[in-house]
Amino acid sequence: MHIILIPGLWLDASTWDDVVPALEAAGHTSHPLTMPGLGEPAERSADIGIADWVAAVVAEIDRLPDPVVLVGHSGGGNVAWGAADARPDRAARIVFVDTFPPGDGGSIWEFPVVEGVVPFPGWDAFEDAEVGDLDDRTRAAAASRARSVPARIPTDAISLTDPRRYAIPVTMLTGTMPAADLHATIAQAPPWAADLAALQAVTIVELNSGHWPQFSQPAELGRAIAAALV
C-alpha cells in the first residue's frame, strides 16, 4: 500500500525517518510529507490555512495509485481527516496517531503566535504524560528539528462536508489517551467527539507511549501502523 505520512505541528517529513523502515519491511511504500509554510516567516506564510494543508495531502492522494492509506500524527490527524473528506473513495484506511478526527469547524489547538508564526513552544508546554517517555537526548534532537507553523494553522476551522468519510476504516494508535476512555467517549458521543462517534469501523490500539512515538519508539510505531493494514 501507499502510505501518506502526515506530521503534526512543527514537524517535517524527516520526523518519520525512523518509522519508515518497519513499513517498508512490511511491503509498503511510504510518502512522508512536509506541510506548506513550515519554517517560513510570516510574510510568506500568513495566508496559509488548514485548507491549504488538506489540499497538499489531496494532491498527494491524486498523484498515487490505489490503495492509499493516510496516517496523521496529532494535528496531522485533522489534516488526514480533511483529506479523507475530500477523497472518501480513495482512502483505504486512516490511522490516527495519538489523536482523533475533528468535527466540521473543529481546529487543532491554540498556541502563542510570535512574530506572525507559531514556534515550537518547548517541551515544558506539555504534560508529563505526553513527553515523559522522551529522554533528554531525544528531546534535544527533536526540538532541533522543530520549525514554526503558519499562524492560522492551529486555530483554523476545518471544513468537512461528505458523510462518506464515516465509512472509511479507522485505526487509532493511542499513546496518551487510554483505550477505555476512547471507547467511553464513542459510547457517550459528546458534541466535540461527534465524528469519532460516527465512525462505522474503528479499531483502537494502545501504544503505551507518550504523544510523540515517532521519537520515543519509532520501530514499534511503524510495526503498529503496518499491523493496522493487515
N, C-alpha and C positions, 0 to 999 in steps of 0.2 A: 504494500500500500504506500501511497504518497502521504507523508505526514507533515503538515504545516505546523511549525512550532512558533507560537506567538508569545513573546516575553511580556512580563508585567512592566510597570513603570520603572524608568531609569535603566532598563536593561536592553542590550542589543543582541543580535543573533549569536554572537560568540559565547554568550552565557549558557547556551545549550550544548557547547562543545563536548562536555564530558557525559552528556546524556545520549548523544547520537550513536556511539559505538554499540550500545546494547540494542538500539533499534535496528541498526544495520546488521547486527549478528542474527536478528530475528527475520531478516529478509526484507526489511522496509527501506524506503528512500526518504530521507529527511530533508525538509526545506525550512530551515530556521530563518526568521525574518528580523530585520531592524526596521522599526516603525518611522514614518515620516516626521521630520523635525527633531529627532533625538539629538541632543547636544548642540542644537542650533540656537543662536541668540534670538532675542525677542523680535528683532526686525525681520528675521527670516522665518519665524515660527508662530507669530501672533495669530495668524488666521487659520492655523491648523486645529481642527476639532476632531472629535471621536469619529465622525462620519468619514474623515479622511483616512483614519487608521482602518476602519472597516473596509473602505474602498481598496486599500492596499492589499488586504487579505483576499478580497473578492477577485482582484486582478490575478493573484497567485492561483486561486482556485480555477479561474478560467484558463490559465496557462497550462494546467496539468490535466492528464487523463484520469479517469476513474480507476480505482476508488481513492477518494481523498478523505483524510481524517484531520480534524482541527484539534490542536492541543493549545489551551490557553492557561497561562500561569497568572494568578492574582488578577490584576486589572486587565490582563490579556484575555481573561475569560469573557469579559464584556465584549471585547473585540471579536472573539471567536463566535459568540452568540449572535452578534450583529451580522457577521458574515454568513452564518448559517441561516439567518432570517432572509438574507438576500439571495441565497442559493440553497434552499432546503432540499432540492432534488440532487444536489451534488455532494453533500456531506454524508459520508457513510457512518461516521460516529464523531462525537465531540467528547474530548477528555478535558475536564476542568481540574487544574492542579491547585489545590487549596483555595478554591473559590466556588461560586455558584452563579447560575445565569441571572442577569438582571431582568426586571420587567421593563416595559416600554416607558421611557422617560427616566430610567434609572441612570446613575452615574457611578464612578469608581469610588472616590473618597476626596476629601478636601485636604490639601497640603499647602504650606506657605508659598506664596509667589515672591520670588526675589529677582529684581531687575527684569521683570517681564517673563520669567520662566519658572518652572518648579524644579529646584535642585533636589538631589537625594538628601533627605533630612538627617541622615546618620542613624546608626543602629540604636541609639538611645531613644529614638522616637517610637520604638516598637516594644511590645510587651515581651517578657522573657519566653513565653510560650511560642512566640514567633521566631525568636533569634537564639534561644538557649542552646540549640544544637550546633551553632556556628562557633568554632574556636577563634581565637584572636587572629591567627594566620589567615583563616578563611574569610573572616570579616574584612581584614585589611585588603586582601586580594579582590574580593567582590566590590568593596567600596571604591577601589582604584579604577574599576571599570564602569562605575555608575555614571550616567550622563543625564543632564537635565531633560525634562519633557516640556512640550509647549504648554503655556499657562492654561489653556482651555481644557486640555485633555482630562485631568482628574475629575472635574465637576461638570463636564459637558454631558447633556442628556442624550441618551441613545434612542434612536427611533426604530421600533420594531412593529412590523405590520402583517407578517404572514404566519398564521397559526399552524402551518405545516411544520414549523420548527419544532413543535412539541413532539412530533413523531420520530424525530431523529434519535437514535440510541445514544445515551449519555453515560459516561463513566466519570465519577467524581473521586479523584485521588485526594484524600483529605489528610492534612497534617495537623492543623491546629483546631479543626472542628471535629469533635467526636462523631462517629457514625450514628450513634444513638440519638444525638441531638439533631442531626440532619433528618433522620427518619421521623422524629417527632415534629420537626418543622414542616415536613411534607404532609404529615397527617393533619396538622393544625391549619395549614395553609393561610398564614397571616398575609396581609396585603403586600408587604415588602418581599415576600417569597412566592408571589403568585406564579411566576414562570417555573420556579423549582417545583412547585406542587402540581403544575400542569404537565410535567414530563410524563410521557407514556411508557418509557422504558429506561429506567435509571438504575445503575449499579454503583454502590458506594464502597470504596476500599480505603482502609486506614493505612497511611504510610508510616505512622509513628515517627514523624519528623516535625520540624518547625515549618515556617512559611516558605522557606527557600530550599526545598530538597534538591534542586539542581546544583546547589553548592554543598550541602551537607551530606547527601547520599545520591550522587548523580547516577551511578550504575543501577542502584535499586530503583530509582525513578524511571530510568529507561526500561528496565525489565517490567515494571508495573504498567507502563504505557503499552509495551508490546503485549503483555498478558491481556490487556483490555481488548485487543484486536483479534484474539484467537476465536 
